[in-house]
Amino acid sequence: MTTEKRPIPIGLDDFKQIRENNYFYIDKTFLIKEILSSGSSVTLFTRPRRFGKTMNMSMLQYFLDCNIPSSKALFEGLKIAQEHAGFCSQHMNKCPVIFVSFKDILYENKVDFYLKLNNYISNIYNKFRYLLDSKTTSPEQREWFSTLLAGKADASLLEVSLMRLTMLLEQHHGVKPFLLIDEYDVPIHSAFHNGQYEDCIKFMKVLYGSALKGNTHLNKGVMTGILRVAKESIFSGLNHLDVASVVSYNYPNFFGITEQELKNLLVDYRVESQCESVKNWYNGYQFGQNTTIYNPWSILNWLHNGHQFNPYWLNTSSNDLVRSLFFAHKEKLQEIIFKLLSGENVKIRLSEDLHFPSLQTNCSNEDYLTLLLHSGYLTTRNEEFLQNRYWYTLSIPNEEIRIIFSDMMDMWLKQIAPNLQENMSLIILNSLRNNDLKTFETHFSNVVLQVMSYHDFAEQPENAFHCFTAGFLSWLSHEYEVRSNRETGEGRADILLLPKNNSLPGYVFELKAYRPKKEPKKLPLAGIKNKLNLALKQIEEKNYEAEFKSRNIAKVTKIAMVFYKKKVWFKTNS
């Protein structure tokens, strides 16, 4: 059967089910050899949601697990079987495997968490209930095994449940087991969101520590998650912990779809003509050292849904932490988010240790952007080693993520300016599309009036107004390419709106803030008028419309905007 005819596996992450039913599958089997050949006793992969973490863990389980009669048929025709037959003979189905997934184990409160975890651990132990009859299992071990099997363990027994299972498996099989822990940080994220953080961390530290730290019964541990929770010391003492994050050079191409895999996929499904549109909507992330990776969830949903471009990742990724931190620290974070929305890059040093309570009380730009990067909302564009630290240039990767940010900004606007008319961004888009400048000026002035009444931009008004205006106009990005502070003609225009359809009008914005040395007794209309004229003159002298001419965009409107306190004045020259 050809790749073209294979069904798209939406929401399926069981390797066996996908292979046996001939679903479309991108071969990542070389990851198995990489992990087994690694000198690391525990490997942690941190990737955004829906990037194939669970699929790879399932693949590992089916390859290694000695309790599966034979996985040879599942791997037939795949890279590892074709190129490393000897390796497969040596390792396939040779070790016991404990597979743990915390993706549905939320920590909403202590009682419910222990109930859910007891039920889940009971199911895991049930898969190994043959150990109750093993000659290597002592009466005392049978007693606590039965307690865990019945789902009646207290917190202290649950904390050592994984470690003790590795011990029993090694005793019985004479082979050290593998421990696979998928989505290890889900309980921690949910506990933080529900105000149960400290209790959760205390428990998870012992659970993971007993299973992974100095556990002589363990062959290797493999974990996946979104973030490395470092300051909480969950992994303290794990000297051989190998963290493979989105900026690590190791394992960059084993999660998600690579550039070449995407090209092959589009050819196989005969939609290669839509390659540029796909890249615009779902443009790849830069993992490791310039490895381009595409979100498989978005790409496969696009194929499955008749090639309709939608933000498929929006409803699968929990935005609670990202959203709650923004609203808690919006005065501090809004400027950098507006810069990103306007298409600018941001250069930072990443925060190596993200401490959740500190994020809530004092979330810096570096902390927040680090969270956004690892969670899949930003990507790296460049890496530099300066002052004995790595600096990363970050940006919004694609149209899909820009929509998520725009929705968040829309919620923010409604929160701080509840009297704004509904669908304000759509109203403003239509006014620009129709070159209805009077409507644009009226509604944008109203937005500024209400927003400025809430925020204090007194220290750097021009920069703040620029960020806000560019960020607001970036909501029009499905119709316009929004450029901020980009070179054009003989200088740098403040904001360009370049229409994606040449039949629409283009716009050049030059922004000025009126800052008199002394506060005037009455409205300084003469000074504001002078600023407006200077702004229009700058547009003409610097030839900011050169980019439009090169794209054969006939209609270009030049708009000068001058801000003073909570008001904005406009002057245009079409």
C-alpha positions as CSV (number, residue, x, y, z in Angstrom):
1,M,0.0,0.0,0.0
2,T,1.4,3.4,-0.9
3,T,1.9,6.2,1.6
4,E,-0.7,8.2,-0.2
5,K,-3.4,5.7,0.7
6,R,-2.5,5.3,4.4
7,P,-5.0,6.9,6.8
8,I,-3.7,9.8,9.0
9,P,-3.4,8.8,12.7
10,I,-5.2,11.7,14.5
11,G,-5.0,11.3,18.2
12,L,-3.3,7.9,18.0
13,D,0.0,7.5,19.8
14,D,0.2,3.7,20.3
15,F,3.0,2.4,18.0
16,K,1.5,-1.1,17.7
17,Q,-1.9,0.2,16.7
18,I,-0.4,2.5,14.0
19,R,1.9,-0.2,12.6
20,E,-0.7,-3.0,12.5
21,N,-3.4,-0.9,10.9
22,N,-0.9,0.6,8.4
23,Y,-1.5,4.2,9.5
24,F,0.9,6.8,8.2
25,Y,4.1,6.8,10.3
26,I,7.3,8.8,10.1
27,D,10.2,6.6,10.9
28,K,12.0,7.6,14.2
29,T,13.3,4.2,15.1
30,F,17.0,5.3,15.1
31,L,16.1,7.0,18.4
32,I,16.2,3.5,20.0
33,K,19.8,2.9,19.1
34,E,20.8,6.4,20.2
35,I,19.3,5.9,23.6
36,L,20.6,2.4,24.1
37,S,24.1,3.5,23.0
38,S,24.1,6.5,25.2
39,G,26.2,6.5,28.4
40,S,23.4,8.3,30.3
41,S,21.5,6.3,32.9
42,V,18.5,8.7,32.6
43,T,17.5,10.8,29.6
44,L,14.9,13.6,29.8
45,F,13.4,14.8,26.6
46,T,11.7,18.2,26.9
47,R,9.5,19.1,23.9
48,P,6.2,21.0,23.4
49,R,2.9,19.2,23.5
50,R,2.0,17.1,20.5
51,F,5.5,16.7,19.2
52,G,5.5,12.9,19.2
53,K,6.8,12.2,22.7
54,T,4.3,9.6,23.6
55,M,4.6,7.9,20.2
56,N,8.4,7.5,20.7
57,M,8.0,6.2,24.2
58,S,5.5,3.6,22.9
59,M,7.9,2.7,20.2
60,L,10.6,2.1,22.8
61,Q,8.3,0.0,24.9
62,Y,7.4,-2.3,22.0
63,F,11.0,-2.7,20.9
64,L,12.4,-3.5,24.4
65,D,9.7,-5.3,26.3
66,C,10.4,-9.0,27.0
67,N,6.7,-9.4,28.0
68,I,5.7,-8.9,24.4
69,P,6.2,-12.2,22.5
70,S,7.8,-10.6,19.4
71,S,7.9,-7.2,18.0
72,K,9.7,-8.2,14.8
73,A,6.7,-7.7,12.6
74,L,6.1,-4.2,14.0
75,F,9.6,-3.0,13.0
76,E,9.8,-4.8,9.7
77,G,10.7,-2.4,6.9
78,L,11.7,0.4,9.3
79,K,15.2,1.9,9.4
80,I,16.5,0.2,12.5
81,A,15.5,-3.2,11.2
82,Q,16.9,-2.6,7.7
83,E,20.3,-1.1,8.8
84,H,20.9,-2.6,12.2
85,A,19.6,-6.2,12.1
86,G,22.3,-7.4,14.5
87,F,21.4,-4.6,17.0
88,C,17.7,-5.7,16.8
89,S,18.6,-9.3,17.5
90,Q,20.6,-8.3,20.5
91,H,18.1,-6.0,22.1
92,M,14.5,-6.5,20.8
93,N,12.2,-7.9,23.5
94,K,15.0,-8.7,25.9
95,C,14.2,-6.5,28.9
96,P,11.2,-5.9,31.2
97,V,9.7,-2.4,30.7
98,I,7.7,-0.2,33.0
99,F,5.7,2.4,31.1
100,V,4.3,5.2,33.1
101,S,2.3,8.2,31.7
102,F,1.3,11.1,33.9
103,K,-0.6,12.9,31.1
104,D,-4.0,12.3,32.8
105,I,-2.8,12.4,36.4
106,L,-3.7,16.0,37.4
107,Y,-3.0,17.4,40.9
108,E,-6.1,19.3,41.7
109,N,-6.1,18.4,45.4
110,K,-4.2,15.9,47.5
111,V,-7.1,13.5,48.1
112,D,-8.1,13.2,44.5
113,F,-4.5,13.0,43.3
114,Y,-3.7,10.0,45.6
115,L,-6.9,8.3,44.5
116,K,-6.0,8.7,40.8
117,L,-2.4,7.7,41.3
118,N,-3.4,4.6,43.4
119,N,-5.7,3.5,40.6
120,Y,-3.1,4.1,38.0
121,I,-0.3,2.3,39.8
122,S,-2.7,-0.6,40.5
123,N,-3.1,-1.0,36.7
124,I,0.6,-1.0,36.2
125,Y,1.2,-3.6,38.9
126,N,-1.6,-5.7,37.4
127,K,0.5,-6.0,34.2
128,F,3.1,-7.7,36.4
129,R,0.9,-9.7,38.7
130,Y,2.9,-12.8,37.7
131,L,5.5,-11.5,40.2
132,L,3.2,-12.6,43.0
133,D,3.8,-16.2,42.1
134,S,7.5,-15.7,41.4
135,K,9.9,-17.8,43.5
136,T,12.1,-14.7,43.8
137,T,9.4,-12.6,45.5
138,S,9.4,-12.8,49.3
139,P,6.3,-12.9,51.5
140,E,6.9,-9.4,52.7
141,Q,7.2,-8.2,49.1
142,R,4.0,-10.0,48.2
143,E,2.3,-8.1,51.0
144,W,3.1,-4.6,49.8
145,F,2.7,-5.7,46.1
146,S,-0.9,-6.8,47.0
147,T,-1.6,-3.5,48.6
148,L,-0.5,-1.6,45.5
149,L,-2.3,-4.0,43.3
150,A,-5.5,-3.3,45.3
151,G,-5.1,0.4,44.9
152,K,-4.9,0.9,48.7
153,A,-1.4,2.3,49.2
154,D,-0.7,5.2,51.4
155,A,1.5,8.1,50.2
156,S,4.7,6.6,51.6
157,L,4.2,3.4,49.7
158,L,3.2,5.2,46.5
159,E,6.4,7.2,46.7
160,V,8.5,4.0,46.3
161,S,6.2,2.1,44.1
162,L,8.2,2.5,40.9
163,M,11.5,1.7,42.6
164,R,10.2,-1.4,44.2
165,L,8.7,-2.7,41.0
166,T,12.1,-2.4,39.3
167,M,13.6,-4.4,42.1
168,L,11.0,-7.2,41.7
169,L,11.5,-7.3,38.0
170,E,15.2,-7.6,38.2
171,Q,14.9,-10.4,40.8
172,H,12.5,-12.4,38.6
173,H,14.1,-11.8,35.1
174,G,17.7,-11.5,36.1
175,V,17.7,-8.4,33.8
176,K,17.5,-4.8,34.9
177,P,14.3,-3.2,33.6
178,F,13.8,0.1,31.7
179,L,11.6,2.8,33.2
180,L,9.8,5.0,30.7
181,I,8.0,8.0,32.3
182,D,5.9,10.1,29.8
183,E,4.7,13.6,30.6
184,Y,6.5,13.6,34.0
185,D,5.6,17.3,34.7
186,V,1.9,17.3,34.1
187,P,1.0,16.8,37.8
188,I,3.4,19.7,38.7
189,H,1.9,22.1,36.1
190,S,-1.6,21.3,37.3
191,A,-0.7,21.5,41.0
192,F,0.8,25.0,40.4
193,H,-2.4,26.1,38.6
194,N,-4.5,24.8,41.5
195,G,-2.4,26.1,44.4
196,Q,-1.1,22.7,45.4
197,Y,2.4,23.2,44.2
198,E,4.4,22.5,47.4
199,D,2.6,19.3,48.3
200,C,3.0,18.0,44.8
201,I,6.7,18.8,44.5
202,K,7.4,17.1,47.9
203,F,5.7,13.9,46.7
204,M,7.1,13.8,43.2
205,K,10.7,14.5,44.4
206,V,10.6,11.2,46.4
207,L,8.8,9.3,43.7
208,Y,11.3,10.2,41.0
209,G,14.3,10.2,43.3
210,S,13.7,6.7,44.6
211,A,13.1,5.3,41.1
212,L,15.9,7.1,39.2
213,K,18.6,8.3,41.7
214,G,21.0,5.5,42.5
215,N,18.6,2.8,41.7
216,T,20.8,-0.2,41.2
217,H,17.9,-2.3,39.8
218,L,17.4,0.1,36.9
219,N,18.8,-0.4,33.4
220,K,18.0,3.0,32.0
221,G,15.3,5.6,32.5
222,V,13.8,7.7,29.8
223,M,11.5,10.7,30.6
224,T,9.5,13.2,28.6
225,G,8.0,16.5,29.5
226,I,7.7,20.2,28.6
227,L,10.1,21.8,31.1
228,R,13.0,20.7,33.2
229,V,11.8,21.5,36.8
230,A,15.3,22.2,38.2
231,K,15.3,24.5,41.2
232,E,12.9,22.2,43.0
233,S,15.7,19.6,43.1
234,I,13.5,16.8,41.7
235,F,16.6,15.6,39.9
236,S,19.2,16.4,42.5
237,G,21.9,13.7,42.6
238,L,21.2,12.5,39.1
239,N,24.7,13.1,37.9
240,H,24.1,11.2,34.7
241,L,20.8,13.0,33.8
242,D,21.0,13.8,30.1
243,V,18.6,16.7,29.3
244,A,17.7,17.0,25.6
245,S,15.8,20.2,25.3
246,V,14.7,22.3,22.3
247,V,18.1,24.1,22.4
248,S,20.2,21.0,23.0
249,Y,22.4,19.7,20.2
250,N,21.7,16.0,20.9
251,Y,18.5,14.3,19.6
252,P,17.3,17.3,17.6
253,N,15.4,15.4,14.8
254,F,13.7,12.6,16.7
255,F,10.6,14.5,17.8
256,G,8.4,16.1,15.1
257,I,8.7,16.3,11.4
258,T,11.9,17.4,9.8
259,E,12.2,19.7,6.7
260,Q,12.9,16.8,4.4
261,E,10.2,14.6,6.0
262,L,7.7,17.4,5.3
263,K,8.8,17.7,1.7
264,N,8.5,13.9,1.2
265,L,5.1,14.0,2.9
266,L,3.7,16.7,0.7
267,V,4.9,14.8,-2.4
268,D,3.5,11.5,-1.2
269,Y,0.1,13.1,-0.7
270,R,0.4,15.2,-4.0
271,V,0.1,18.6,-2.3
272,E,3.6,19.8,-2.8
273,S,2.2,22.9,-4.5
274,Q,1.0,24.1,-1.1
275,C,4.4,23.9,0.5
276,E,4.8,27.7,0.9
277,S,1.4,28.1,2.5
278,V,2.1,25.2,4.8
279,K,5.3,26.8,5.9
280,N,3.6,30.1,6.5
281,W,1.0,28.6,8.7
282,Y,3.1,25.9,10.4
283,N,6.6,27.1,9.8
284,G,9.2,24.9,11.6
285,Y,10.8,25.3,14.9
286,Q,14.6,25.5,15.2
287,F,15.7,22.6,17.5
288,G,19.4,22.1,18.4
289,Q,21.8,23.5,15.9
290,N,19.6,24.8,13.1
291,T,17.5,21.7,12.7
292,T,14.0,22.6,11.4
293,I,11.2,20.7,13.0
294,Y,7.5,21.0,12.2
295,N,4.7,20.2,14.6
296,P,3.3,16.8,13.5
297,W,-0.1,17.5,15.1
298,S,-0.7,20.5,12.9
299,I,0.6,19.0,9.7
300,L,-1.3,15.8,10.0
301,N,-4.5,17.5,11.0
302,W,-4.1,19.8,7.9
303,L,-3.8,16.7,5.7
304,H,-6.7,15.0,7.5
305,N,-9.0,18.0,7.2
306,G,-8.9,18.5,3.5
307,H,-5.9,21.0,3.6
308,Q,-7.8,23.6,5.5
309,F,-5.5,26.1,7.3
310,N,-6.5,26.3,10.9
311,P,-4.7,26.7,14.3
312,Y,-5.0,23.0,15.1
313,W,-2.6,23.1,18.0
314,L,-4.7,25.8,19.7
315,N,-7.1,23.5,21.4
316,T,-4.7,20.7,22.3
317,S,-2.2,22.7,24.3
318,S,-3.0,23.9,27.8
319,N,-2.4,27.6,27.8
320,D,-3.3,28.1,31.5
321,L,0.2,28.7,32.7
322,V,1.2,30.9,29.8
323,R,-2.1,32.9,30.1
324,S,-2.2,33.2,33.9
325,L,1.4,34.5,34.1
326,F,0.8,37.1,31.4
327,F,-2.2,38.5,33.1
328,A,-0.4,38.4,36.5
329,H,2.5,40.4,35.1
330,K,1.0,42.1,32.1
331,E,2.5,45.6,32.9
332,K,6.0,44.0,32.8
333,L,5.5,41.6,29.9
334,Q,3.2,43.4,27.5
335,E,5.9,45.4,25.7
336,I,8.0,42.3,24.8
337,I,4.9,40.4,23.6
338,F,3.9,43.3,21.4
339,K,7.4,43.3,19.9
340,L,7.0,39.6,19.1
341,L,3.6,40.1,17.7
342,S,4.8,42.9,15.4
343,G,7.4,40.5,13.9
344,E,10.4,41.7,15.8
345,N,13.0,39.2,17.2
346,V,14.0,39.3,20.9
347,K,17.4,38.4,22.2
348,I,17.7,37.0,25.7
349,R,19.7,34.6,28.0
350,L,17.4,31.7,28.8
351,S,16.6,31.1,32.5
352,E,18.1,27.7,33.2
353,D,16.2,27.2,36.4
354,L,12.5,27.9,36.2
355,H,11.0,28.0,39.7
356,F,7.2,28.0,39.5
357,P,6.5,30.1,42.7
358,S,9.0,32.7,41.6
359,L,7.3,32.9,38.2
360,Q,4.1,33.8,40.0
361,T,5.6,36.4,42.2
362,N,8.3,37.9,40.0
363,C,8.2,36.7,36.4
364,S,10.9,38.4,34.4
365,N,11.0,38.7,30.6
366,E,13.7,36.0,30.6
367,D,11.6,33.6,32.7
368,Y,8.5,34.1,30.6
369,L,10.3,33.9,27.2
370,T,12.1,30.7,28.4
371,L,8.7,29.2,29.3
372,L,7.3,30.2,25.9
373,L,10.2,28.7,24.1
374,H,10.1,25.3,25.8
375,S,6.3,25.2,25.5
376,G,6.3,25.7,21.8
377,Y,5.1,29.3,21.5
378,L,8.5,30.7,20.4
379,T,11.4,29.4,18.4
380,T,15.1,30.3,18.3
381,R,16.5,32.1,15.2
382,N,20.1,32.5,16.3
383,E,22.5,31.4,19.0
384,E,25.5,33.3,20.3
385,F,28.0,32.6,23.0
386,L,28.7,35.9,24.8
387,Q,30.0,36.7,28.3
388,N,30.3,32.9,29.0
389,R,26.6,32.4,28.4
390,Y,24.5,31.4,25.4
391,W,22.2,34.1,24.1
392,Y,19.2,33.2,21.9
393,T,17.3,35.3,19.4
394,L,13.6,34.3,19.6
395,S,10.5,34.9,17.5
396,I,7.0,33.7,16.9
397,P,7.4,30.7,14.5
398,N,4.3,30.8,12.4
399,E,0.8,32.0,11.7
400,E,-0.8,29.3,13.9
401,I,1.1,30.5,17.0
402,R,0.5,34.2,16.1
403,I,-3.3,33.5,16.3
404,I,-2.9,32.0,19.8
405,F,-1.0,35.2,21.0
406,S,-3.6,37.4,19.3
407,D,-6.4,35.6,21.1
408,M,-4.6,36.1,24.4
409,M,-4.1,39.8,23.6
410,D,-7.8,40.0,22.7
411,M,-8.7,38.7,26.1
412,W,-6.3,41.2,27.6
413,L,-8.0,44.1,25.8
414,K,-11.4,43.0,26.8
415,Q,-10.2,42.7,30.4
416,I,-8.7,46.2,30.6
417,A,-11.1,47.9,28.3
418,P,-14.5,46.2,28.7
419,N,-16.3,49.0,26.9
420,L,-14.6,48.3,23.6
421,Q,-16.9,47.3,20.8
422,E,-16.9,43.6,20.0
423,N,-14.7,42.3,17.1
424,M,-12.6,45.4,17.3
425,S,-9.7,43.8,15.3
426,L,-12.2,42.8,12.6
427,I,-13.6,46.3,12.4
428,I,-10.2,47.9,12.1
429,L,-9.1,45.2,9.5
430,N,-12.2,46.0,7.4
431,S,-11.5,49.8,7.6
432,L,-7.9,49.3,6.3
433,R,-9.0,46.8,3.7
434,N,-11.5,49.4,2.4
435,N,-9.1,52.3,2.9
436,D,-11.7,53.8,5.2
437,L,-9.3,56.0,7.2
438,K,-12.0,57.9,9.2
439,T,-13.3,54.6,10.7
440,F,-9.8,53.4,11.4
441,E,-8.9,56.7,13.2
442,T,-12.1,56.7,15.2
443,H,-11.8,53.1,16.5
444,F,-8.1,53.0,17.0
445,S,-8.3,56.3,19.0
446,N,-10.9,54.7,21.2
447,V,-8.6,51.7,21.8
448,V,-5.7,53.9,22.7
449,L,-7.9,56.0,25.0
450,Q,-9.1,53.1,27.0
451,V,-5.8,51.3,27.1
452,M,-3.8,54.3,28.0
453,S,-6.2,55.1,30.9
454,Y,-5.0,51.8,32.4
455,H,-1.3,51.8,31.7
456,D,1.4,54.2,32.4
457,F,3.7,54.8,29.4
458,A,5.3,57.9,30.8
459,E,8.9,56.8,30.8
460,Q,9.4,55.8,27.2
461,P,6.1,56.9,25.4
462,E,7.3,56.6,21.8
463,N,8.7,53.1,22.3
464,A,5.7,52.0,24.2
465,F,3.2,53.4,21.7
466,H,5.2,51.8,18.9
467,C,5.1,48.4,20.5
468,F,1.4,48.7,21.3
469,T,0.5,49.8,17.8
470,A,2.6,47.3,16.0
471,G,1.3,44.5,18.3
472,F,-2.3,45.5,17.7
473,L,-1.9,45.7,14.0
474,S,-0.2,42.3,13.9
475,W,-3.7,40.9,14.5
476,L,-4.2,41.6,10.8
477,S,-1.4,39.2,9.8
478,H,-3.7,36.9,7.9
479,E,-4.3,39.7,5.4
480,Y,-1.1,41.8,5.9
481,E,2.5,41.2,6.5
482,V,3.3,43.4,9.4
483,R,6.9,44.8,9.6
484,S,8.2,46.8,12.4
485,N,11.5,48.8,12.4
486,R,12.6,47.0,9.1
487,E,14.8,48.6,6.6
488,T,13.1,49.9,3.5
489,G,14.1,52.6,1.1
490,E,16.8,54.7,2.8
491,G,15.9,54.1,6.5
492,R,13.8,52.2,8.9
493,A,10.0,52.7,8.8
494,D,8.2,52.3,12.1
495,I,5.5,50.0,10.7
496,L,4.7,48.7,7.3
497,L,1.5,46.8,6.4
498,L,2.3,44.9,3.2
499,P,-0.9,43.3,1.8
500,K,-0.6,39.6,0.9
501,N,-3.2,40.3,-1.9
502,N,-1.9,43.1,-4.1
503,S,-5.4,44.4,-4.7
504,L,-5.6,45.6,-1.1
505,P,-4.0,48.9,-0.1
506,G,-0.7,49.0,1.7
507,Y,0.2,51.3,4.6
508,V,3.3,53.1,6.0
509,F,3.0,54.3,9.6
510,E,5.4,56.8,11.2
511,L,4.8,57.3,14.9
512,K,5.9,60.2,17.1
513,A,5.3,61.0,20.8
514,Y,4.8,64.7,21.7
515,R,6.9,65.4,24.8
516,P,7.0,69.1,25.7
517,K,9.7,70.2,28.1
518,K,7.1,71.9,30.3
519,E,3.5,70.8,30.7
520,P,1.4,73.2,28.6
521,K,-1.7,74.9,30.1
522,K,-3.8,74.1,27.1
523,L,-3.7,71.4,24.3
524,P,-0.5,72.0,22.3
525,L,-2.1,71.7,18.8
526,A,0.6,73.6,17.0
527,G,3.3,71.3,18.4
528,I,1.3,68.2,17.5
529,K,0.6,69.5,14.0
530,N,4.3,70.1,13.5
531,K,5.1,66.6,14.6
532,L,2.6,65.2,12.2
533,N,4.2,67.1,9.3
534,L,7.7,66.0,10.3
535,A,6.5,62.3,10.3
536,L,5.0,62.6,6.8
537,K,8.1,64.4,5.6
538,Q,10.3,61.6,7.0
539,I,8.2,59.0,5.1
540,E,8.7,60.8,1.8
541,E,12.4,61.7,2.3
542,K,13.4,58.2,3.4
543,N,11.4,56.6,0.6
544,Y,9.6,54.1,2.9
545,E,7.2,53.0,0.2
546,A,10.1,51.4,-1.8
547,E,9.1,48.0,-0.6
548,F,5.6,48.4,-1.9
549,K,6.8,49.4,-5.4
550,S,9.1,46.4,-5.6
551,R,6.0,44.2,-4.9
552,N,3.8,46.0,-7.5
553,I,1.4,47.3,-4.8
554,A,-0.2,50.3,-6.4
555,K,-2.2,51.8,-3.5
556,V,0.0,53.0,-0.6
557,T,-1.3,55.2,2.2
558,K,1.1,57.1,4.4
559,I,-0.1,57.7,7.9
560,A,1.5,59.9,10.5
561,M,0.5,59.3,14.1
562,V,1.3,61.5,17.1
563,F,0.6,60.4,20.7
564,Y,0.2,62.8,23.6
565,K,-1.0,61.5,26.9
566,K,-4.1,59.3,26.2
567,K,-4.9,60.8,22.7
568,V,-3.6,60.2,19.2
569,W,-3.7,62.4,16.2
570,F,-3.5,61.3,12.5
571,K,-2.5,62.8,9.2
572,T,-2.4,61.0,6.0
573,N,-0.9,61.5,2.6
574,S,-2.1,58.9,0.0
